Amino acid sequence: MGFGELMTIRPAERSDLPALLPLRESLWPDTARDHHRRELEQTLATKTSGPYPCALFVSDAGGGSVVGFVEVGLRSHADGCDPDQPVGYLEGWYVAEPWRGQGVGRALVEAAENWARGQGCVEMASDTWIHNEGSQHAHEALGYAVVDRCVNFRKRL
C-alpha cells in the first residue's frame, strides 16, 4: 500500500504510545525502552522537550496503525543557522521499512516544518550519523544541505 487516501499525518496521541515505542527503539536502539517511554509520556503530556516547545507527529496507515513518526522541537541555535533566531529541529524521524520511499517521510517532515513555521522559525535543522547514508540522502532529497561534518573524540582517564 502506498501513501494515499488511507494515510494521514496527525499529532500523536497518548494512545499511540505502544506503537511509537518500537519505532523509537528502531531509530535509537541503544536507548532503554523505559527511557523511550518516559520521554514519550512527557512529550505527549506537556508538548515540551526540556524548556522548549516540541511536537510529535505520526503517520497513520488506517485503523491506528502507526508506521512512522517525526519529533520536532525548537532550539536556541543549530550549526549553520542564524544564531539570532530560534530554529526548528528534527529531533527524530523514522518510517518503518515497508513504508519507505512512498512519501511518508516527506509528509512527516512537511508537518514538522509547518509546525516550526507556526512557532516563528525561518530555518530547520537536523542531524544524522555519518555512516547513515540512507538518512543523509533522505535529508538531501527534502532540500536539506550539509553544513558541517564533525568527528567527536573521547579519552578515558
C-alpha angles and dihedrals in degrees: 000000000000131000105287146103096344096047117087132178111216141154111279119255131206089255089063093065097096091052093044096053097070092043091053090046089054091051096042106024095166092064120089119248092238090056091050090049093051093048092048092048091051094046093047093046101042106020087225137109107202107316096337133085117252140173136209121208128186135198108231115200092194133289091041094298102153111203101169146004144196126205114202129181144165121259129189090229143355132191112274094013131108105279092209095065136055114252133213111240131200098223094177135356125179138162122186112252099251090055099049120114093027101095097265094116092045091052091049092050091047089055089050092048092049090051090051091049088053088055090055097259121149095184137047127202137186142166141210138182116279092238093052098092093163091060092045091053092046091052092048091048088058093052100264115142128209108249101174145359120212136189114204121208134201134184125189113225 
